[in-house]
Amino acid sequence: MKAKICGISDSNTLKYIINHPYPPEYIGFIVNYKKSKRFIEFNSLKKLFKIKKKKSKYVAVLVKPTDEEIKKISTLPFDYYQIYDLKNDKIKFIKEKYKINIIVAITVKDKKDVLMYNDYKDVADIFLFDSKGYEKSMSFDHKLIKDLRSNKQIMIAGNIQINDDLENYNKIADIIDISGGLETSGLKDISKINIFLNKIKQFKNEN
């Protein structure tokens, strides 16, 4: 079970996460979706990236990105682009041009949505299954992906909370992606982040 903490936008939270005894494998930044309260401007992102990331991988979260947006962020030390709402050929172009790992994000309402992953098998390094909520913390029926078979890692998001039973996610996914569940009054909460990262570590030890 790996962890991704998403929606980081301030230096204090980022420093806490990367210096935690059990940092997450992935840290996500909302770089082009201005509807999200977690959106971070490019210049602020550049300042954040002066902080050494250590063990965690940095993920650029992108909703239907333009060529100009991709070109701009390509100067930053991202390890993955997490892409929503682009066709296979466009993602393939980005992957090959920028030599970047790709997380293909698929938003799910029903089984038909889940099966869309078949269209991206040749470009995805990781598949993320998320709700239709985008900037809102919404759930979807995680059981819809329980029979999925893929040689790529599966990441799961959608209103995940720190008191959820991790075993339920471990049965269907390799990576948990959490954002709103680590917030209090819309802001990342250090105490919740600590609880979550310790819980993930304990789960790994027990399994």
N, C-alpha and C positions, 0 to 999 in steps of 0.2 A: 504494500500500500504506500503510494507516494502522495505528496501534498502539493497543491498550488494555492497560493494566497494571491488573490486578484484585487485590482482597484487601488493600488498603492499610489499615493500622490504627495506624500510629505517625507522629509528627510528623517525625522525622529522615528517614525514607524518603520521606514526602510532599514535604518541602522539597527533597530531592535531586532527585526526579523533576521537579517543576515548575520548578526552576532549572537543569535540564540544558540544554545547548546545543540538544538535539533532543528536547524533551519529547514524550510521546505525545499523540495527539489526545484520548484518553479515559482517565480514571482511575476505577476501580470500587471501591466500598465495600460490604461485606456487612452490611446494616443490619437484617435481621430473621431470619436463618437461624442459630440458635444452635448447630446441629450443626457448623458450620464453625469451624475453629481461627482463621479470619480474621475472624470476626464481631466487630463493634465496637459497643459500647453507645452509646446515644443521646447521653448527656452527654459521652462521649469524642469522639464525632463532632462535636458542637458546638464543642469546643475545637479540634479539627483544622481546622475550617472558618474559624478566625480567620486561618489562613494564606492569603494571597492566591493564588488558583489560576492567575492569569495566562492562558496560552493554552489550557490543557487544559480539556475538558468533564468535569464530575463526574457519575458514574453511580451511582444507588442500585440495588443488586442485591437483588431481592425474590423470595422463594419463597412463592407463594400468600398474598400479603399480605392482612391484614384491613383493614376500613375505618378502624379506629382507628390502625393502623400507618401507613397512607397519610396520614391527617390529621396525625399527629405529625411525619412527616418533611417534610411540605409546607412547613414553616417554614424548612427548610434550602435552601441555594442549589444544588440539583441541576439539571442540564440534561437528564438522561434518567432514566427509570425502566426498569430491565431486569427484566422480569417473567416468572417461571416459573409454570406450572400454574394459570393463570386462563383462564376462557372469554372469548370475544370480547366479549360484551356488558359484562362486568365491566371489562375493560381499556378499552373505549370510554368507559364512565362515568368512569373515572379520568382518561383523556386529556382529556376535555371539561371536567370539573369543575376540574382543576388546571392546565389549559393547559400540559401537559408533553409532551415528546418521549418516544416509547416504543420500547424495544428488546424485541421479542418473542423470548423464548428458547425454542427447541424442542430437547428432548433426543432424541437419535437412537440407535437400535439397528439399524433397518433402513429400507428405502426408504419403507415405509408411514409411518414417523414423519416423514420429510422432507416428505412431501406434506401434512402438517398445516399447513404455512405458508399454504396456500390459504385456510384458515379465518380468517386474520388480515391479509389484504392491505389491508383498509380501516383498520386501526388501527396497524400497524407503521410506524415511520419507518426502522428497521433490523431485519433478521432476524439473530438469533444462533443458530447451530447448534452444540450442545454435546453432550457425552456424557451418559450416564445416571448419572454418578458423583456429581454435586452436590458435596458437600464433599470427595470423593476425586478425585485427579488421574487420571482415566481417559480413554482414547482411544476414538474411534469411527472407522469407515472413512470418511475424508474424501472418498473417491471417490464416495460416495453423493450428494453435492451438486454434482458436477462439471457435470452437464447442467442445473442449475437456471437458470431464466430469470426474472428479477424486475427491476422498475424501482426497487426499493428496494436499499439497500446491504446486502451480505451480510457478516456477521461470523462468524469461525470460532474455536472453542475446543476443548478436549479434550486435555489433556496435551501441549501444544505446548512444545518445548524450544528453547533459544537456538542450538543447533547444527543445527537443522532447515534444510532447503533452502527458503528463502523463495519461490523461484520456483514450487514446488509449491503453495503457498498462494495466490500471486498469480494462478494460473490459475483458481481457483475462488471466491475471496473478495476483498473490498475492505479488510477490517479483520482483523488478528490480535489475538486476546484471550489474553493469557498471564498466568499467576499462579504455579502451582507450579514452573514451569520457571525462575523467577527466585528460587527459595528454596534455602537451605542449612539442613539440619536443621530445616525447618519455618518458617524466618524469612526475610523478604525480604533478599536479598543485594545490596548496592550494586554490587559488582563485576559481578555477572551482569546487573543492570539496565543498567549502563553499556555492557556488551558488546552487549546486545540493542538498545538505542536507537541506538548507533552503526552496528550492522548494518542496521537499518531505514533509517537515513539514507543509508548507502552504497548500499543496494539502490535507493532512490529516485533517487539520482544516476545510477546505471547504467542506469535504465529510463526 
